[in-house]
């Protein structure tokens, strides 16, 4: 790990794309976990579609566990059979392994 603190006032010596600069800022200010939470929520809605999104009341990422509160017992039961596939789809969509477990409530 890099022990140097991020200094927003320090100039970069090489040319960098906006994406690279933003990535360094996100990493430097330890914002990555917050972005992961937002990205997981967006991935759930996009991958599972508007039908399931309508029954989704709350989505919360704590560490590597995604807690999803659903308003339909039938849907909760149905989704429980495909948890491993949903985890794989979300992680592939995000390009990294963020979710290791999903708890449907």
PDB file as gemmi writes it, atoms N, CA and C in Angstrom:
CRYST1    1.000    1.000    1.000  90.00  90.00  90.00 P 1                      
ATOM      1  N   UNK A   1       0.829  -1.189   0.000  1.00  0.00           N  
ATOM      2  CA  UNK A   1       0.000   0.000   0.000  1.00  0.00           C  
ATOM      3  C   UNK A   1       0.870   1.248   0.000  1.00  0.00           C  
ATOM      4  N   UNK A   2       0.339   2.275  -0.559  1.00  0.00           N  
ATOM      5  CA  UNK A   2       1.039   3.544  -0.605  1.00  0.00           C  
ATOM      6  C   UNK A   2       0.749   4.290   0.691  1.00  0.00           C  
ATOM      7  N   UNK A   3       1.790   4.623   1.455  1.00  0.00           N  
ATOM      8  CA  UNK A   3       1.612   5.298   2.739  1.00  0.00           C  
ATOM      9  C   UNK A   3       1.506   6.806   2.606  1.00  0.00           C  
ATOM     10  N   UNK A   4       1.730   7.339   1.417  1.00  0.00           N  
ATOM     11  CA  UNK A   4       1.650   8.775   1.219  1.00  0.00           C  
ATOM     12  C   UNK A   4       0.195   9.216   1.238  1.00  0.00           C  
ATOM     13  N   UNK A   5      -0.055  10.324   1.899  1.00  0.00           N  
ATOM     14  CA  UNK A   5      -1.402  10.893   1.896  1.00  0.00           C  
ATOM     15  C   UNK A   5      -1.633  11.623   0.583  1.00  0.00           C  
ATOM     16  N   UNK A   6      -2.862  11.612   0.149  1.00  0.00           N  
ATOM     17  CA  UNK A   6      -3.232  12.316  -1.079  1.00  0.00           C  
ATOM     18  C   UNK A   6      -3.195  13.813  -0.828  1.00  0.00           C  
ATOM     19  N   UNK A   7      -2.537  14.530  -1.698  1.00  0.00           N  
ATOM     20  CA  UNK A   7      -2.463  15.981  -1.588  1.00  0.00           C  
ATOM     21  C   UNK A   7      -3.144  16.581  -2.808  1.00  0.00           C  
ATOM     22  N   UNK A   8      -4.331  17.177  -2.633  1.00  0.00           N  
ATOM     23  CA  UNK A   8      -5.062  17.717  -3.781  1.00  0.00           C  
ATOM     24  C   UNK A   8      -4.389  18.926  -4.414  1.00  0.00           C  
ATOM     25  N   UNK A   9      -3.441  19.510  -3.724  1.00  0.00           N  
ATOM     26  CA  UNK A   9      -2.776  20.704  -4.234  1.00  0.00           C  
ATOM     27  C   UNK A   9      -1.477  20.390  -4.982  1.00  0.00           C  
ATOM     28  N   UNK A  10      -1.054  19.138  -4.932  1.00  0.00           N  
ATOM     29  CA  UNK A  10       0.175  18.741  -5.603  1.00  0.00           C  
ATOM     30  C   UNK A  10      -0.102  18.510  -7.090  1.00  0.00           C  
ATOM     31  N   UNK A  11       0.698  19.055  -7.916  1.00  0.00           N  
ATOM     32  CA  UNK A  11       0.547  18.885  -9.363  1.00  0.00           C  
ATOM     33  C   UNK A  11       1.036  17.514  -9.783  1.00  0.00           C  
ATOM     34  N   UNK A  12       0.357  16.969 -10.769  1.00  0.00           N  
ATOM     35  CA  UNK A  12       0.811  15.717 -11.359  1.00  0.00           C  
ATOM     36  C   UNK A  12       1.868  16.064 -12.403  1.00  0.00           C  
ATOM     37  N   UNK A  13       2.938  15.310 -12.446  1.00  0.00           N  
ATOM     38  CA  UNK A  13       4.043  15.616 -13.357  1.00  0.00           C  
ATOM     39  C   UNK A  13       3.811  15.109 -14.768  1.00  0.00           C  
ATOM     40  N   UNK A  14       2.946  14.155 -14.918  1.00  0.00           N  
ATOM     41  CA  UNK A  14       2.682  13.626 -16.252  1.00  0.00           C  
ATOM     42  C   UNK A  14       1.275  14.031 -16.680  1.00  0.00           C  
ATOM     43  N   UNK A  15       1.050  13.953 -17.966  1.00  0.00           N  
ATOM     44  CA  UNK A  15      -0.299  14.237 -18.457  1.00  0.00           C  
ATOM     45  C   UNK A  15      -1.210  13.107 -18.012  1.00  0.00           C  
ATOM     46  N   UNK A  16      -2.397  13.465 -17.592  1.00  0.00           N  
ATOM     47  CA  UNK A  16      -3.352  12.467 -17.122  1.00  0.00           C  
ATOM     48  C   UNK A  16      -4.716  12.776 -17.692  1.00  0.00           C  
ATOM     49  N   UNK A  17      -5.464  11.713 -17.925  1.00  0.00           N  
ATOM     50  CA  UNK A  17      -6.838  11.912 -18.377  1.00  0.00           C  
ATOM     51  C   UNK A  17      -7.698  12.316 -17.180  1.00  0.00           C  
ATOM     52  N   UNK A  18      -8.846  12.863 -17.465  1.00  0.00           N  
ATOM     53  CA  UNK A  18      -9.776  13.251 -16.397  1.00  0.00           C  
ATOM     54  C   UNK A  18     -10.144  12.025 -15.577  1.00  0.00           C  
ATOM     55  N   UNK A  19     -10.339  10.894 -16.245  1.00  0.00           N  
ATOM     56  CA  UNK A  19     -10.688   9.662 -15.555  1.00  0.00           C  
ATOM     57  C   UNK A  19      -9.603   9.250 -14.564  1.00  0.00           C  
ATOM     58  N   UNK A  20      -8.340   9.358 -14.976  1.00  0.00           N  
ATOM     59  CA  UNK A  20      -7.237   9.012 -14.078  1.00  0.00           C  
ATOM     60  C   UNK A  20      -7.160   9.958 -12.887  1.00  0.00           C  
ATOM     61  N   UNK A  21      -7.349  11.236 -13.134  1.00  0.00           N  
ATOM     62  CA  UNK A  21      -7.291  12.228 -12.059  1.00  0.00           C  
ATOM     63  C   UNK A  21      -8.429  11.991 -11.064  1.00  0.00           C  
ATOM     64  N   UNK A  22      -9.643  11.761 -11.592  1.00  0.00           N  
ATOM     65  CA  UNK A  22     -10.774  11.500 -10.699  1.00  0.00           C  
ATOM     66  C   UNK A  22     -10.552  10.217  -9.902  1.00  0.00           C  
ATOM     67  N   UNK A  23      -9.994   9.204 -10.551  1.00  0.00           N  
ATOM     68  CA  UNK A  23      -9.688   7.954  -9.849  1.00  0.00           C  
ATOM     69  C   UNK A  23      -8.721   8.171  -8.701  1.00  0.00           C  
ATOM     70  N   UNK A  24      -7.713   8.992  -8.932  1.00  0.00           N  
ATOM     71  CA  UNK A  24      -6.738   9.290  -7.877  1.00  0.00           C  
ATOM     72  C   UNK A  24      -7.384  10.086  -6.748  1.00  0.00           C  
ATOM     73  N   UNK A  25      -8.280  10.991  -7.092  1.00  0.00           N  
ATOM     74  CA  UNK A  25      -8.967  11.775  -6.061  1.00  0.00           C  
ATOM     75  C   UNK A  25      -9.885  10.888  -5.225  1.00  0.00           C  
ATOM     76  N   UNK A  26     -10.621  10.004  -5.893  1.00  0.00           N  
ATOM     77  CA  UNK A  26     -11.522   9.101  -5.180  1.00  0.00           C  
ATOM     78  C   UNK A  26     -10.733   8.222  -4.222  1.00  0.00           C  
ATOM     79  N   UNK A  27      -9.617   7.708  -4.718  1.00  0.00           N  
ATOM     80  CA  UNK A  27      -8.755   6.863  -3.879  1.00  0.00           C  
ATOM     81  C   UNK A  27      -8.143   7.686  -2.747  1.00  0.00           C  
ATOM     82  N   UNK A  28      -7.661   8.883  -3.059  1.00  0.00           N  
ATOM     83  CA  UNK A  28      -6.985   9.721  -2.069  1.00  0.00           C  
ATOM     84  C   UNK A  28      -7.885  10.191  -0.950  1.00  0.00           C  
ATOM     85  N   UNK A  29      -9.132  10.450  -1.263  1.00  0.00           N  
ATOM     86  CA  UNK A  29     -10.086  10.906  -0.250  1.00  0.00           C  
ATOM     87  C   UNK A  29     -10.897   9.756   0.344  1.00  0.00           C  
ATOM     88  N   UNK A  30     -10.523   8.507   0.044  1.00  0.00           N  
ATOM     89  CA  UNK A  30     -11.204   7.313   0.553  1.00  0.00           C  
ATOM     90  C   UNK A  30     -12.709   7.332   0.267  1.00  0.00           C  
ATOM     91  N   UNK A  31     -13.067   7.674  -0.954  1.00  0.00           N  
ATOM     92  CA  UNK A  31     -14.474   7.739  -1.350  1.00  0.00           C  
ATOM     93  C   UNK A  31     -14.947   6.471  -2.058  1.00  0.00           C  
ATOM     94  N   UNK A  32     -14.051   5.540  -2.260  1.00  0.00           N  
ATOM     95  CA  UNK A  32     -14.368   4.354  -3.062  1.00  0.00           C  
ATOM     96  C   UNK A  32     -15.522   3.540  -2.463  1.00  0.00           C  
ATOM     97  N   UNK A  33     -15.566   3.392  -1.147  1.00  0.00           N  
ATOM     98  CA  UNK A  33     -16.639   2.610  -0.524  1.00  0.00           C  
ATOM     99  C   UNK A  33     -18.005   3.254  -0.761  1.00  0.00           C  
ATOM    100  N   UNK A  34     -18.061   4.562  -0.715  1.00  0.00           N  
ATOM    101  CA  UNK A  34     -19.324   5.259  -0.972  1.00  0.00           C  
ATOM    102  C   UNK A  34     -19.777   5.077  -2.404  1.00  0.00           C  
ATOM    103  N   UNK A  35     -18.836   5.149  -3.336  1.00  0.00           N  
ATOM    104  CA  UNK A  35     -19.172   4.923  -4.742  1.00  0.00           C  
ATOM    105  C   UNK A  35     -19.603   3.481  -4.972  1.00  0.00           C  
ATOM    106  N   UNK A  36     -18.954   2.532  -4.282  1.00  0.00           N  
ATOM    107  CA  UNK A  36     -19.340   1.126  -4.405  1.00  0.00           C  
ATOM    108  C   UNK A  36     -20.787   0.924  -3.978  1.00  0.00           C  
ATOM    109  N   UNK A  37     -21.188   1.581  -2.886  1.00  0.00           N  
ATOM    110  CA  UNK A  37     -22.570   1.455  -2.411  1.00  0.00           C  
ATOM    111  C   UNK A  37     -23.555   1.968  -3.451  1.00  0.00           C  
ATOM    112  N   UNK A  38     -23.240   3.098  -4.053  1.00  0.00           N  
ATOM    113  CA  UNK A  38     -24.118   3.651  -5.086  1.00  0.00           C  
ATOM    114  C   UNK A  38     -24.138   2.768  -6.328  1.00  0.00           C  
ATOM    115  N   UNK A  39     -22.980   2.274  -6.725  1.00  0.00           N  
ATOM    116  CA  UNK A  39     -22.891   1.446  -7.924  1.00  0.00           C  
ATOM    117  C   UNK A  39     -23.602   0.111  -7.752  1.00  0.00           C  
ATOM    118  N   UNK A  40     -23.544  -0.470  -6.556  1.00  0.00           N  
ATOM    119  CA  UNK A  40     -24.240  -1.736  -6.301  1.00  0.00           C  
ATOM    120  C   UNK A  40     -25.743  -1.519  -6.375  1.00  0.00           C  
ATOM    121  N   UNK A  41     -26.218  -0.438  -5.819  1.00  0.00           N  
ATOM    122  CA  UNK A  41     -27.650  -0.122  -5.855  1.00  0.00           C  
ATOM    123  C   UNK A  41     -28.115   0.042  -7.305  1.00  0.00           C  
ATOM    124  N   UNK A  42     -27.343   0.761  -8.083  1.00  0.00           N  
ATOM    125  CA  UNK A  42     -27.677   0.983  -9.492  1.00  0.00           C  
ATOM    126  C   UNK A  42     -27.629  -0.330 -10.276  1.00  0.00           C  
ATOM    127  N   UNK A  43     -26.635  -1.172  -9.979  1.00  0.00           N  
ATOM    128  CA  UNK A  43     -26.513  -2.459 -10.675  1.00  0.00           C  
ATOM    129  C   UNK A  43     -27.706  -3.358 -10.364  1.00  0.00           C  
ATOM    130  N   UNK A  44     -28.152  -3.372  -9.116  1.00  0.00           N  
ATOM    131  CA  UNK A  44     -29.322  -4.183  -8.733  1.00  0.00           C  
ATOM    132  C   UNK A  44     -30.525  -3.777  -9.573  1.00  0.00           C  
ATOM    133  N   UNK A  45     -30.783  -2.494  -9.645  1.00  0.00           N  
ATOM    134  CA  UNK A  45     -31.954  -1.988 -10.373  1.00  0.00           C  
ATOM    135  C   UNK A  45     -31.821  -2.258 -11.871  1.00  0.00           C  
ATOM    136  N   UNK A  46     -30.656  -2.013 -12.438  1.00  0.00           N  
ATOM    137  CA  UNK A  46     -30.460  -2.209 -13.878  1.00  0.00           C  
ATOM    138  C   UNK A  46     -30.486  -3.678 -14.288  1.00  0.00           C  
ATOM    139  N   UNK A  47     -29.852  -4.534 -13.507  1.00  0.00           N  
ATOM    140  CA  UNK A  47     -29.744  -5.942 -13.877  1.00  0.00           C  
ATOM    141  C   UNK A  47     -31.039  -6.715 -13.645  1.00  0.00           C  
ATOM    142  N   UNK A  48     -31.761  -6.381 -12.590  1.00  0.00           N  
ATOM    143  CA  UNK A  48     -32.963  -7.146 -12.265  1.00  0.00           C  
ATOM    144  C   UNK A  48     -34.222  -6.526 -12.851  1.00  0.00           C  
ATOM    145  N   UNK A  49     -34.118  -5.329 -13.360  1.00  0.00           N  
ATOM    146  CA  UNK A  49     -35.223  -4.726 -14.095  1.00  0.00           C  
ATOM    147  C   UNK A  49     -36.222  -3.964 -13.243  1.00  0.00           C  
ATOM    148  N   UNK A  50     -37.092  -3.219 -13.922  1.00  0.00           N  
ATOM    149  CA  UNK A  50     -38.055  -2.363 -13.224  1.00  0.00           C  
ATOM    150  C   UNK A  50     -39.093  -3.143 -12.430  1.00  0.00           C  
ATOM    151  N   UNK A  51     -39.437  -4.351 -12.866  1.00  0.00           N  
ATOM    152  CA  UNK A  51     -40.422  -5.154 -12.138  1.00  0.00           C  
ATOM    153  C   UNK A  51     -39.965  -5.453 -10.727  1.00  0.00           C  
ATOM    154  N   UNK A  52     -38.728  -5.916 -10.590  1.00  0.00           N  
ATOM    155  CA  UNK A  52     -38.176  -6.223  -9.265  1.00  0.00           C  
ATOM    156  C   UNK A  52     -37.846  -4.932  -8.512  1.00  0.00           C  
ATOM    157  N   UNK A  53     -37.419  -3.915  -9.232  1.00  0.00           N  
ATOM    158  CA  UNK A  53     -37.115  -2.620  -8.597  1.00  0.00           C  
ATOM    159  C   UNK A  53     -38.352  -2.048  -7.903  1.00  0.00           C  
ATOM    160  N   UNK A  54     -39.538  -2.288  -8.474  1.00  0.00           N  
ATOM    161  CA  UNK A  54     -40.777  -1.793  -7.858  1.00  0.00           C  
ATOM    162  C   UNK A  54     -41.041  -2.436  -6.502  1.00  0.00           C  
ATOM    163  N   UNK A  55     -40.580  -3.668  -6.316  1.00  0.00           N  
ATOM    164  CA  UNK A  55     -40.770  -4.373  -5.042  1.00  0.00           C  
ATOM    165  C   UNK A  55     -39.589  -4.209  -4.095  1.00  0.00           C  
ATOM    166  N   UNK A  56     -38.542  -3.551  -4.551  1.00  0.00           N  
ATOM    167  CA  UNK A  56     -37.349  -3.343  -3.727  1.00  0.00           C  
ATOM    168  C   UNK A  56     -37.543  -2.089  -2.886  1.00  0.00           C  
ATOM    169  N   UNK A  57     -37.514  -2.279  -1.568  1.00  0.00           N  
ATOM    170  CA  UNK A  57     -37.727  -1.150  -0.658  1.00  0.00           C  
ATOM    171  C   UNK A  57     -36.422  -0.516  -0.209  1.00  0.00           C  
ATOM    172  N   UNK A  58     -35.417  -1.339   0.020  1.00  0.00           N  
ATOM    173  CA  UNK A  58     -34.147  -0.812   0.528  1.00  0.00           C  
ATOM    174  C   UNK A  58     -33.006  -1.706   0.056  1.00  0.00           C  
ATOM    175  N   UNK A  59     -31.904  -1.071  -0.302  1.00  0.00           N  
ATOM    176  CA  UNK A  59     -30.681  -1.783  -0.692  1.00  0.00           C  
ATOM    177  C   UNK A  59     -29.539  -1.177   0.106  1.00  0.00           C  
ATOM    178  N   UNK A  60     -28.819  -2.029   0.836  1.00  0.00           N  
ATOM    179  CA  UNK A  60     -27.727  -1.524   1.655  1.00  0.00           C  
ATOM    180  C   UNK A  60     -26.528  -2.469   1.564  1.00  0.00           C  
ATOM    181  N   UNK A  61     -25.370  -1.909   1.281  1.00  0.00           N  
ATOM    182  CA  UNK A  61     -24.135  -2.682   1.230  1.00  0.00           C  
ATOM    183  C   UNK A  61     -23.355  -2.436   2.502  1.00  0.00           C  
ATOM    184  N   UNK A  62     -23.114  -3.517   3.256  1.00  0.00           N  
ATOM    185  CA  UNK A  62     -22.283  -3.439   4.461  1.00  0.00           C  
ATOM    186  C   UNK A  62     -21.158  -4.443   4.306  1.00  0.00           C  
ATOM    187  N   UNK A  63     -19.949  -3.912   4.284  1.00  0.00           N  
ATOM    188  CA  UNK A  63     -18.759  -4.705   3.978  1.00  0.00           C  
ATOM    189  C   UNK A  63     -18.985  -5.377   2.636  1.00  0.00           C  
ATOM    190  N   UNK A  64     -19.037  -6.693   2.561  1.00  0.00           N  
ATOM    191  CA  UNK A  64     -19.236  -7.381   1.286  1.00  0.00           C  
ATOM    192  C   UNK A  64     -20.598  -8.053   1.214  1.00  0.00           C  
ATOM    193  N   UNK A  65     -21.510  -7.649   2.093  1.00  0.00           N  
ATOM    194  CA  UNK A  65     -22.847  -8.240   2.135  1.00  0.00           C  
ATOM    195  C   UNK A  65     -23.867  -7.212   1.676  1.00  0.00           C  
ATOM    196  N   UNK A  66     -24.713  -7.629   0.731  1.00  0.00           N  
ATOM    197  CA  UNK A  66     -25.773  -6.766   0.217  1.00  0.00           C  
ATOM    198  C   UNK A  66     -27.078  -7.170   0.888  1.00  0.00           C  
ATOM    199  N   UNK A  67     -27.687  -6.233   1.612  1.00  0.00           N  
ATOM    200  CA  UNK A  67     -28.973  -6.457   2.267  1.00  0.00           C  
ATOM    201  C   UNK A  67     -30.047  -5.813   1.401  1.00  0.00           C  
ATOM    202  N   UNK A  68     -31.014  -6.627   0.983  1.00  0.00           N  
ATOM    203  CA  UNK A  68     -32.079  -6.141   0.115  1.00  0.00           C  
ATOM    204  C   UNK A  68     -33.410  -6.420   0.788  1.00  0.00           C  
ATOM    205  N   UNK A  69     -34.174  -5.368   0.997  1.00  0.00           N  
ATOM    206  CA  UNK A  69     -35.499  -5.487   1.591  1.00  0.00           C  
ATOM    207  C   UNK A  69     -36.540  -5.452   0.474  1.00  0.00           C  
ATOM    208  N   UNK A  70     -37.357  -6.506   0.422  1.00  0.00           N  
ATOM    209  CA  UNK A  70     -38.377  -6.630  -0.624  1.00  0.00           C  
ATOM    210  C   UNK A  70     -39.773  -6.615   0.004  1.00  0.00           C  
ATOM    211  N   UNK A  71     -40.734  -6.061  -0.727  1.00  0.00           N  
ATOM    212  CA  UNK A  71     -42.104  -5.983  -0.221  1.00  0.00           C  
ATOM    213  C   UNK A  71     -42.935  -7.216  -0.564  1.00  0.00           C  
ATOM    214  N   UNK A  72     -42.389  -8.141  -1.322  1.00  0.00           N  
ATOM    215  CA  UNK A  72     -43.117  -9.336  -1.739  1.00  0.00           C  
ATOM    216  C   UNK A  72     -42.427 -10.594  -1.226  1.00  0.00           C  
ATOM    217  N   UNK A  73     -43.157 -11.380  -0.419  1.00  0.00           N  
ATOM    218  CA  UNK A  73     -42.620 -12.642   0.081  1.00  0.00           C  
ATOM    219  C   UNK A  73     -42.381 -13.634  -1.055  1.00  0.00           C  
ATOM    220  N   UNK A  74     -43.277 -13.640  -2.027  1.00  0.00           N  
ATOM    221  CA  UNK A  74     -43.158 -14.552  -3.164  1.00  0.00           C  
ATOM    222  C   UNK A  74     -41.900 -14.228  -3.973  1.00  0.00           C  
ATOM    223  N   UNK A  75     -41.671 -12.950  -4.236  1.00  0.00           N  
ATOM    224  CA  UNK A  75     -40.484 -12.533  -4.984  1.00  0.00           C  
ATOM    225  C   UNK A  75     -39.212 -12.858  -4.205  1.00  0.00           C  
ATOM    226  N   UNK A  76     -39.243 -12.637  -2.900  1.00  0.00           N  
ATOM    227  CA  UNK A  76     -38.082 -12.941  -2.054  1.00  0.00           C  
ATOM    228  C   UNK A  76     -37.732 -14.430  -2.173  1.00  0.00           C  
ATOM    229  N   UNK A  77     -38.738 -15.273  -2.109  1.00  0.00           N  
ATOM    230  CA  UNK A  77     -38.526 -16.713  -2.228  1.00  0.00           C  
ATOM    231  C   UNK A  77     -37.963 -17.065  -3.605  1.00  0.00           C  
ATOM    232  N   UNK A  78     -38.537 -16.481  -4.641  1.00  0.00           N  
ATOM    233  CA  UNK A  78     -38.104 -16.752  -6.019  1.00  0.00           C  
ATOM    234  C   UNK A  78     -36.651 -16.315  -6.233  1.00  0.00           C  
ATOM    235  N   UNK A  79     -36.296 -15.134  -5.761  1.00  0.00           N  
ATOM    236  CA  UNK A  79     -34.928 -14.630  -5.932  1.00  0.00           C  
ATOM    237  C   UNK A  79     -33.912 -15.435  -5.126  1.00  0.00           C  
ATOM    238  N   UNK A  80     -34.352 -16.005  -4.023  1.00  0.00           N  
ATOM    239  CA  UNK A  80     -33.424 -16.763  -3.172  1.00  0.00           C  
ATOM    240  C   UNK A  80     -32.821 -17.956  -3.910  1.00  0.00           C  
ATOM    241  N   UNK A  81     -33.520 -18.483  -4.921  1.00  0.00           N  
ATOM    242  CA  UNK A  81     -33.003 -19.614  -5.685  1.00  0.00           C  
ATOM    243  C   UNK A  81     -31.865 -19.203  -6.631  1.00  0.00           C  
ATOM    244  N   UNK A  82     -31.764 -17.919  -6.948  1.00  0.00           N  
ATOM    245  CA  UNK A  82     -30.745 -17.463  -7.888  1.00  0.00           C  
ATOM    246  C   UNK A  82     -29.724 -16.528  -7.295  1.00  0.00           C  
ATOM    247  N   UNK A  83     -29.529 -16.591  -5.985  1.00  0.00           N  
ATOM    248  CA  UNK A  83     -28.615 -15.666  -5.296  1.00  0.00           C  
ATOM    249  C   UNK A  83     -27.206 -15.702  -5.895  1.00  0.00           C  
ATOM    250  N   UNK A  84     -26.666 -16.886  -6.114  1.00  0.00           N  
ATOM    251  CA  UNK A  84     -25.295 -16.991  -6.645  1.00  0.00           C  
ATOM    252  C   UNK A  84     -25.179 -16.330  -8.015  1.00  0.00           C  
ATOM    253  N   UNK A  85     -26.186 -16.518  -8.842  1.00  0.00           N  
ATOM    254  CA  UNK A  85     -26.179 -15.909 -10.176  1.00  0.00           C  
ATOM    255  C   UNK A  85     -26.277 -14.382 -10.076  1.00  0.00           C  
ATOM    256  N   UNK A  86     -27.094 -13.890  -9.168  1.00  0.00           N  
ATOM    257  CA  UNK A  86     -27.246 -12.436  -8.981  1.00  0.00           C  
ATOM    258  C   UNK A  86     -25.930 -11.822  -8.504  1.00  0.00           C  
ATOM    259  N   UNK A  87     -25.269 -12.479  -7.561  1.00  0.00           N  
ATOM    260  CA  UNK A  87     -23.970 -11.998  -7.061  1.00  0.00           C  
ATOM    261  C   UNK A  87     -22.975 -11.909  -8.218  1.00  0.00           C  
ATOM    262  N   UNK A  88     -22.923 -12.958  -9.023  1.00  0.00           N  
ATOM    263  CA  UNK A  88     -21.999 -12.988 -10.159  1.00  0.00           C  
ATOM    264  C   UNK A  88     -22.314 -11.867 -11.149  1.00  0.00           C  
ATOM    265  N   UNK A  89     -23.605 -11.657 -11.452  1.00  0.00           N  
ATOM    266  CA  UNK A  89     -24.006 -10.611 -12.399  1.00  0.00           C  
ATOM    267  C   UNK A  89     -23.623  -9.219 -11.885  1.00  0.00           C  
ATOM    268  N   UNK A  90     -23.871  -8.960 -10.619  1.00  0.00           N  
ATOM    269  CA  UNK A  90     -23.561  -7.644 -10.043  1.00  0.00           C  
ATOM    270  C   UNK A  90     -22.056  -7.397 -10.088  1.00  0.00           C  
ATOM    271  N   UNK A  91     -21.271  -8.376  -9.649  1.00  0.00           N  
ATOM    272  CA  UNK A  91     -19.809  -8.205  -9.634  1.00  0.00           C  
ATOM    273  C   UNK A  91     -19.240  -8.036 -11.041  1.00  0.00           C  
ATOM    274  N   UNK A  92     -19.777  -8.786 -12.004  1.00  0.00           N  
ATOM    275  CA  UNK A  92     -19.321  -8.626 -13.388  1.00  0.00           C  
ATOM    276  C   UNK A  92     -19.683  -7.240 -13.917  1.00  0.00           C  
ATOM    277  N   UNK A  93     -20.864  -6.768 -13.560  1.00  0.00           N  
ATOM    278  CA  UNK A  93     -21.302  -5.449 -14.006  1.00  0.00           C  
ATOM    279  C   UNK A  93     -20.397  -4.345 -13.452  1.00  0.00           C  
ATOM    280  N   UNK A  94     -19.932  -4.530 -12.222  1.00  0.00           N  
ATOM    281  CA  UNK A  94     -19.096  -3.522 -11.566  1.00  0.00           C  
ATOM    282  C   UNK A  94     -17.613  -3.685 -11.900  1.00  0.00           C  
ATOM    283  N   UNK A  95     -17.246  -4.831 -12.443  1.00  0.00           N  
ATOM    284  CA  UNK A  95     -15.856  -5.057 -12.825  1.00  0.00           C  
ATOM    285  C   UNK A  95     -14.936  -5.408 -11.675  1.00  0.00           C  
ATOM    286  N   UNK A  96     -15.512  -5.690 -10.525  1.00  0.00           N  
ATOM    287  CA  UNK A  96     -14.706  -6.125  -9.376  1.00  0.00           C  
ATOM    288  C   UNK A  96     -15.622  -6.842  -8.392  1.00  0.00           C  
ATOM    289  N   UNK A  97     -15.000  -7.631  -7.526  1.00  0.00           N  
ATOM    290  CA  UNK A  97     -15.787  -8.406  -6.569  1.00  0.00           C  
ATOM    291  C   UNK A  97     -16.087  -7.563  -5.332  1.00  0.00           C  
ATOM    292  N   UNK A  98     -17.290  -7.040  -5.306  1.00  0.00           N  
ATOM    293  CA  UNK A  98     -17.727  -6.225  -4.178  1.00  0.00           C  
ATOM    294  C   UNK A  98     -18.676  -7.032  -3.293  1.00  0.00           C  
ATOM    295  N   UNK A  99     -19.621  -7.723  -3.929  1.00  0.00           N  
ATOM    296  CA  UNK A  99     -20.649  -8.461  -3.207  1.00  0.00           C  
ATOM    297  C   UNK A  99     -20.245  -9.933  -3.110  1.00  0.00           C  
ATOM    298  N   UNK A 100     -20.202 -10.436  -1.871  1.00  0.00           N  
ATOM    299  CA  UNK A 100     -19.911 -11.854  -1.663  1.00  0.00           C  
ATOM    300  C   UNK A 100     -21.132 -12.595  -1.142  1.00  0.00           C  
ATOM    301  N   UNK A 101     -22.073 -11.849  -0.598  1.00  0.00           N  
ATOM    302  CA  UNK A 101     -23.257 -12.470  -0.002  1.00  0.00           C  
ATOM    303  C   UNK A 101     -24.437 -11.521  -0.146  1.00  0.00           C  
ATOM    304  N   UNK A 102     -25.628 -12.077  -0.376  1.00  0.00           N  
ATOM    305  CA  UNK A 102     -26.852 -11.272  -0.439  1.00  0.00           C  
ATOM    306  C   UNK A 102     -27.829 -11.835   0.590  1.00  0.00           C  
ATOM    307  N   UNK A 103     -28.395 -10.954   1.386  1.00  0.00           N  
ATOM    308  CA  UNK A 103     -29.418 -11.333   2.341  1.00  0.00           C  
ATOM    309  C   UNK A 103     -30.707 -10.615   1.938  1.00  0.00           C  
ATOM    310  N   UNK A 104     -31.725 -11.405   1.632  1.00  0.00           N  
ATOM    311  CA  UNK A 104     -33.032 -10.873   1.261  1.00  0.00           C  
ATOM    312  C   UNK A 104     -33.902 -10.836   2.504  1.00  0.00           C  
ATOM    313  N   UNK A 105     -34.512  -9.672   2.757  1.00  0.00           N  
ATOM    314  CA  UNK A 105     -35.388  -9.557   3.925  1.00  0.00           C  
ATOM    315  C   UNK A 105     -36.742  -9.037   3.513  1.00  0.00           C  
TER     316      UNK A 105                                                      
END                                                                             
